[in-house]
Amino acid sequence: MQAERKYDIDAYPGERWFPKETNFEEDMPLYWGEWGVSSEVEKLKAVLMRRPGKEVENFDALANRFSDVPVDIELMRKQHDTVADIYRGHGVKVYYVEEQREDRPNAVFMRDLMFMTPEGAIITRPGMAARRGEERFVAQRLAQLGVPIVRTINGRGMFEGANAMWVDRHTVVLSTGSRCNKDGYEQVEYELKRMGVTEVIHMQQPYSNIHIDGIMNAASDDVVMIHASQIPYDVIDVLKKKGYKILEAPSTTEVREGFGCNFVALEPGVVVMPEGNYRSQELLEKNGIKVFTVDISEIVKGRGALHCITAFLKRG
């Protein structure tokens, strides 16, 4: 005979709801804003810049890798404003890092301090002692804007944003050299692969150059300009097989002194480049690229140009 049950205790209920199973990239515009980059050429919509402040008013040019030719500070600021106005004229929202250390004249070169991905920004760790600490204020500004920070390079890692170049949503060129070591490379590679990049192309940065954008840059979805003597064949082979037309910069002088490869694509087939690179400009135009030029003669005294001063926040 079955024993009589004295108690009947209700079972604990389940949570009775289920998580929203979307990925972070899908959620970005809903909860964070219109941020994200997975291309060097898709329509440029938002950038982060640093207008030269007190940090350029009194500094040691040699210690900070500037030209020994004195900088006209007010002209430098005016030229920077002109670049920002060109961006705005093409529908780009321009945000600024307002606060920065007063002993960091290189802070104008924003590309080095962050690398934007489809899920948010990777905060870099500069290789040069004279630049360490700039990135803190970039992180601060990104947080104010609501841009997600997916990683800050840490440990012994070194990485600067211009050591990476988007080829397409699933392909990135990532270079090692004096500004990106193996540890930094692996930290960036991990984040990229986690968010769906299937091909990370290693590029050994030549000793004579510190960043990719000084020697290689895309002008459209199928046109890339390179400084041929400085780019490894394996990198070119990947680009060629992906359908890119390879344009070889015709002048070493324009690449090294005029920063002819250091342009910014406003949209596929439309770029703004430093004034004075006539042979490079002609080559681009002969291959269907519309080119705007701008005088940044004071900015390049810091050994950087348009791509260097522009951190992308949103493309496409």
Secondary structure, 3 states (H helix, E strand, C coil): CCCCCCCCCCCCCCCCCCCCCCCHHHHHHHHCCCCECCCCCCCEEEEEECCCCHHHCCCCCCCCCCCCCCCCHHHHHHHHHHHHHHHHHCCCEEEECCCCCCCCHHHHCHHHHEEEECCEEEECECCCHHHCCHHHHHHHHHHHHCCCEEEECCCCCCECHHHEEEEECCEEEEEEECCECHHHHHHHHHHHHHCCCCEEEEEECCCCCCCHHHCEEEEECCEEEECHHHCCHHHHHHHHHCCCEEEECCCHHHHHCCCCCCCEEEECCEEEEECCCHHHHHHHHHCCCEEEEECCCCHHHHCCCCCCCCEEEEEC
